[in-house]
């Protein structure tokens, strides 16, 4: 795979105005894209009319109440992690609740067609926080979808595998977030574009998710893929862990801090590696939107852009505009 270094000058990727790059790597036209700060634009002839969606990740809400007291031995560290933050644009003091509220206000003002909540909206699976988000979404009356990040379902120090703990706390706490969607995979079609959200919060992809991805892209409609953990791109750190060749137990430096299961000795499953391969060879994939690293970046692999959102805990979000071209 070849990675195009668009910004050879070394300027901050998401601070460059007017970056516009054609997707030229595949025989099938993927259109083109542009990046202005936290605004991403995809241009394609299949888009029926101009519209936008709002992508949110890494809010890290820590709101809790008496129901969370029995779990404080598992939630204590993350409950203190993002209580005060600095706004990603203004530098003013803010906090996760204020950031989430204001992002929904912006989405409503801009008539966003979808609010995509792509992981780590919660720092741990707090009932109070889930109820608060549900109330905010109801008040905003905006279409939305949700998949978890690696913190949403994680009580640090609780016994169990990442897959089993994810399943447990999705069912016990996070289920109201999904409406009628499958927790691990969902899609929305808007004006000719398919928005595909997959839960890769364990850094891995299941066989069912791979089959779902194949089915969705087989429609040949343009697709935007949204995941919490970024897909590996050359020279990127283990934060870009989905499909990373060095993702394994030997390189897992944080499992003791996060009090969780260590990554597998053998690294990724063949399913995850195959998913990574198929994503970056997909002819109708417009781009990938991800979170997790808390650092806005852009990579282009085989002509496919992967954009990381600034963290919503600091007011960050992506405005994603879809623009028709003739």
C-alpha positions as CSV (number, residue, x, y, z in Angstrom):
1,X,0.0,0.0,0.0
2,X,1.2,3.5,-0.8
3,X,0.5,6.4,1.5
4,X,0.4,9.8,-0.2
5,X,2.1,12.5,1.8
6,X,-0.2,15.4,1.0
7,X,1.4,17.9,3.3
8,X,5.1,17.7,2.7
9,X,5.6,21.0,4.4
10,X,4.8,19.3,7.7
11,X,1.9,21.7,8.5
12,X,-0.8,20.5,10.8
13,X,-3.1,18.4,8.7
14,X,-6.4,19.7,10.0
15,X,-5.3,23.3,10.2
16,X,-4.8,23.6,6.4
17,X,-7.6,25.4,4.6
18,X,-8.8,24.2,1.3
19,X,-6.9,20.9,1.0
20,X,-8.6,19.1,-1.9
21,X,-7.4,15.8,-3.2
22,X,-8.8,13.5,-5.9
23,X,-9.2,9.9,-5.1
24,X,-7.5,8.4,-8.1
25,X,-6.2,5.0,-7.0
26,X,-9.1,2.8,-8.2
27,X,-10.5,2.3,-11.6
28,X,-13.9,3.2,-10.4
29,X,-14.3,6.9,-9.7
30,X,-14.4,7.6,-6.0
31,X,-14.9,11.3,-6.6
32,X,-12.7,13.6,-4.5
33,X,-12.5,15.1,-1.0
34,X,-11.5,18.3,0.7
35,X,-10.4,19.1,4.2
36,X,-10.8,22.5,5.9
37,X,-10.1,22.3,9.6
38,X,-12.7,20.0,11.1
39,X,-14.9,20.1,7.9
40,X,-14.6,17.2,5.5
41,X,-16.2,17.3,2.1
42,X,-16.8,14.4,-0.2
43,X,-17.6,15.1,-3.9
44,X,-19.4,12.5,-6.0
45,X,-21.8,12.3,-8.9
46,X,-24.0,9.8,-7.0
47,X,-24.9,12.3,-4.3
48,X,-28.5,13.4,-5.0
49,X,-28.3,16.8,-3.2
50,X,-25.9,18.6,-0.9
51,X,-26.2,17.7,2.8
52,X,-24.1,17.2,5.9
53,X,-23.7,14.9,8.8
54,X,-22.0,15.4,12.2
55,X,-19.5,12.9,13.5
56,X,-18.8,12.8,17.2
57,X,-16.3,10.7,19.2
58,X,-14.4,10.8,22.5
59,X,-16.8,12.9,24.6
60,X,-15.8,10.9,27.6
61,X,-18.8,11.7,29.8
62,X,-18.2,10.8,33.4
63,X,-21.6,11.7,34.8
64,X,-22.7,9.2,37.5
65,X,-25.1,8.9,40.5
66,X,-25.8,6.6,43.4
67,X,-26.3,3.7,41.0
68,X,-22.7,3.8,40.1
69,X,-21.3,3.7,43.7
70,X,-20.9,-0.1,43.7
71,X,-18.8,0.2,40.6
72,X,-16.4,3.0,41.7
73,X,-13.5,0.6,42.1
74,X,-13.8,0.0,38.3
75,X,-14.7,3.6,37.2
76,X,-12.5,5.7,39.5
77,X,-9.6,6.5,37.2
78,X,-11.7,7.4,34.1
79,X,-14.2,9.3,36.2
80,X,-11.3,11.8,36.8
81,X,-9.8,11.8,33.4
82,X,-11.6,14.6,31.4
83,X,-13.4,16.7,34.0
84,X,-12.0,19.9,32.6
85,X,-10.7,20.4,29.0
86,X,-9.5,23.1,26.7
87,X,-11.7,23.9,23.6
88,X,-10.1,22.6,20.4
89,X,-10.6,25.9,18.6
90,X,-11.0,28.8,21.2
91,X,-8.6,27.6,23.9
92,X,-11.3,28.4,26.5
93,X,-12.0,26.1,29.4
94,X,-14.8,23.6,28.8
95,X,-16.0,20.1,29.8
96,X,-17.5,17.0,28.2
97,X,-21.2,17.9,29.0
98,X,-20.9,21.4,27.7
99,X,-19.1,20.2,24.6
100,X,-21.7,17.5,23.8
101,X,-24.6,20.0,24.2
102,X,-23.0,22.6,22.0
103,X,-22.2,20.1,19.3
104,X,-25.8,19.0,19.1
105,X,-26.8,22.7,18.9
106,X,-24.4,23.2,16.0
107,X,-25.7,20.1,14.3
108,X,-29.3,21.3,14.6
109,X,-28.4,24.8,13.4
110,X,-26.7,23.3,10.3
111,X,-29.6,20.9,9.7
112,X,-27.4,17.9,9.9
113,X,-29.0,14.8,8.4
114,X,-27.3,12.4,10.9
115,X,-25.4,12.6,14.2
116,X,-22.9,9.7,14.2
117,X,-21.7,8.9,17.7
118,X,-18.6,6.8,17.0
119,X,-17.3,5.6,20.4
120,X,-16.1,6.8,23.8
121,X,-19.1,9.0,24.3
122,X,-18.8,7.6,27.8
123,X,-15.7,7.0,30.0
124,X,-17.4,4.0,31.5
125,X,-20.9,2.5,31.2
126,X,-22.7,4.8,33.6
127,X,-26.5,4.6,33.7
128,X,-26.8,8.3,34.5
129,X,-24.6,9.3,31.6
130,X,-26.5,7.1,29.2
131,X,-29.8,8.6,30.3
132,X,-28.4,12.1,30.0
133,X,-27.3,11.5,26.4
134,X,-30.6,9.9,25.5
135,X,-32.4,13.0,26.9
136,X,-30.2,15.4,25.0
137,X,-30.7,13.4,21.7
138,X,-34.5,13.4,22.3
139,X,-34.5,17.1,22.9
140,X,-32.4,17.8,19.8
141,X,-34.7,15.6,17.6
142,X,-31.8,14.7,15.3
143,X,-31.4,11.3,13.6
144,X,-28.5,9.5,15.1
145,X,-26.6,6.2,15.3
146,X,-24.1,4.9,17.8
147,X,-21.3,2.4,18.2
148,X,-19.0,1.9,21.2
149,X,-15.4,2.8,21.7
150,X,-13.0,1.0,24.0
151,X,-14.1,2.9,27.1
152,X,-17.9,3.0,26.7
153,X,-18.3,-0.6,28.0
154,X,-15.0,-0.9,30.0
155,X,-15.0,-1.1,33.8
156,X,-11.3,-1.1,34.6
157,X,-10.3,-4.2,36.5
158,X,-13.5,-6.2,35.9
159,X,-12.8,-9.8,35.0
160,X,-13.6,-11.0,31.6
161,X,-12.5,-10.8,28.0
162,X,-13.0,-7.7,26.0
163,X,-15.6,-9.3,23.8
164,X,-17.6,-10.7,26.7
165,X,-17.5,-7.4,28.7
166,X,-18.6,-5.5,25.6
167,X,-21.6,-7.8,25.1
168,X,-22.4,-7.6,28.8
169,X,-22.5,-3.8,29.2
170,X,-24.1,-3.2,25.9
171,X,-27.0,-5.2,27.1
172,X,-27.0,-3.9,30.7
173,X,-26.4,-0.2,30.1
174,X,-25.9,0.9,26.6
175,X,-28.8,-0.7,24.8
176,X,-30.9,2.5,24.8
177,X,-28.4,4.2,22.6
178,X,-29.0,1.9,19.7
179,X,-32.7,2.4,18.9
180,X,-33.4,-0.7,16.8
181,X,-29.9,-1.1,15.4
182,X,-27.6,-4.1,15.7
183,X,-25.0,-3.0,18.3
184,X,-22.0,-4.0,16.3
185,X,-23.0,-2.8,12.8
186,X,-25.5,-0.5,11.3
187,X,-26.0,1.6,8.2
188,X,-27.9,4.7,7.0
189,X,-28.6,5.6,3.4
190,X,-28.9,9.3,2.8
191,X,-29.3,10.9,-0.6
192,X,-27.5,8.1,-2.4
193,X,-24.7,7.6,0.1
194,X,-24.4,4.7,2.6
195,X,-23.0,5.5,6.0
196,X,-21.6,2.3,7.5
197,X,-20.8,2.2,11.3
198,X,-18.9,-0.8,12.7
199,X,-17.9,-1.4,16.3
200,X,-14.2,-2.3,16.3
201,X,-13.8,-1.2,20.0
202,X,-11.9,-4.4,20.8
203,X,-9.5,-3.5,17.9
204,X,-10.8,-6.5,16.0
205,X,-13.6,-7.3,13.5
206,X,-15.9,-10.3,13.8
207,X,-16.7,-12.6,10.9
208,X,-20.3,-11.3,11.0
209,X,-19.1,-7.7,10.6
210,X,-16.9,-8.6,7.7
211,X,-19.8,-10.3,6.0
212,X,-21.9,-7.2,6.7
213,X,-19.2,-4.9,5.2
214,X,-19.1,-7.1,2.1
215,X,-22.8,-7.0,1.7
216,X,-23.0,-3.2,2.1
217,X,-20.2,-2.4,-0.4
218,X,-21.6,-4.9,-2.9
219,X,-24.5,-2.5,-3.5
220,X,-21.9,-0.4,-5.4
221,X,-23.3,2.7,-3.9
222,X,-20.7,5.2,-2.4
223,X,-19.9,4.3,1.2
224,X,-18.5,6.2,4.1
225,X,-17.1,3.9,6.8
226,X,-17.1,5.0,10.5
227,X,-15.2,3.2,13.2
228,X,-13.8,4.2,16.6
229,X,-10.4,2.6,16.3
230,X,-8.6,3.9,13.2
231,X,-7.4,1.4,10.7
232,X,-3.6,0.9,10.4
233,X,-1.8,3.2,8.0
234,X,1.9,3.0,7.3
235,X,4.2,4.4,10.1
236,X,1.2,5.1,12.4
237,X,1.3,4.2,16.1
238,X,-0.7,1.4,17.8
239,X,-3.5,4.0,18.3
240,X,-4.2,3.1,14.7
241,X,-4.7,-0.4,16.0
242,X,-7.3,-2.1,13.7
243,X,-5.1,-4.2,11.4
244,X,-1.8,-2.9,12.9
245,X,1.0,-5.5,12.3
246,X,2.5,-4.8,15.7
247,X,-0.8,-5.1,17.6
248,X,0.0,-8.0,20.0
249,X,0.8,-8.8,23.7
250,X,4.5,-7.9,23.4
251,X,3.6,-4.3,22.4
252,X,0.6,-3.8,24.7
253,X,2.0,-1.2,27.1
254,X,-1.2,0.0,28.7
255,X,-3.0,-3.2,29.8
256,X,-1.9,-2.8,33.4
257,X,-2.8,0.9,33.6
258,X,-6.3,0.2,32.1
259,X,-6.6,-3.0,34.1
260,X,-7.8,-5.1,31.1
261,X,-7.1,-8.2,29.2
262,X,-3.8,-8.1,27.4
263,X,-3.8,-8.1,23.7
264,X,-3.4,-11.6,22.1
265,X,0.1,-13.1,21.8
266,X,-0.6,-13.8,18.1
267,X,-2.0,-10.4,17.3
268,X,-5.0,-9.9,15.0
269,X,-7.4,-12.5,13.8
270,X,-7.3,-13.3,10.1
271,X,-10.7,-11.8,9.8
272,X,-9.5,-8.4,11.0
273,X,-6.5,-8.5,8.7
274,X,-8.8,-9.5,5.8
275,X,-11.1,-6.6,6.7
276,X,-8.3,-4.2,6.6
277,X,-7.2,-5.4,3.2
278,X,-10.7,-5.2,1.7
279,X,-11.4,-1.8,3.1
280,X,-8.3,-0.3,1.4
281,X,-9.1,-1.9,-1.9
282,X,-12.8,-1.0,-1.9
283,X,-13.6,0.9,-5.1
284,X,-16.7,2.6,-3.8
285,X,-15.4,3.7,-0.4
286,X,-15.3,7.5,-0.2
287,X,-13.4,7.5,3.0
288,X,-13.1,6.5,6.7
289,X,-14.0,8.5,9.7
290,X,-12.5,7.5,13.1
291,X,-11.7,8.7,16.6
292,X,-9.8,7.2,19.5
293,X,-6.4,8.9,19.2
294,X,-7.7,12.4,20.3
295,X,-5.4,13.9,17.6
296,X,-6.8,15.1,14.3
297,X,-4.9,13.5,11.4
298,X,-5.3,12.5,7.8
299,X,-3.9,9.5,6.0
300,X,-4.5,8.5,2.4
301,X,-4.0,4.8,1.7
302,X,-4.6,3.6,-1.9
303,X,-6.4,6.8,-2.6
304,X,-8.8,6.4,0.4
305,X,-8.7,9.1,3.0
306,X,-8.9,8.3,6.7
307,X,-9.8,11.4,8.9
308,X,-9.5,11.4,12.7
309,X,-11.8,13.7,14.5
310,X,-10.7,16.1,17.3
311,X,-12.1,14.8,20.6
312,X,-15.6,15.9,21.6
313,X,-14.4,16.2,25.2
314,X,-12.7,19.4,24.0
315,X,-15.5,20.5,21.8
316,X,-14.3,18.7,18.7
317,X,-16.4,17.1,16.0
318,X,-16.3,16.6,12.2
319,X,-18.8,18.3,9.9
320,X,-19.0,16.0,6.9
321,X,-20.4,17.6,3.8
322,X,-21.5,15.5,0.8
323,X,-21.5,17.5,-2.4
324,X,-22.9,16.4,-5.8
325,X,-20.8,16.9,-8.9
326,X,-21.7,16.5,-12.5
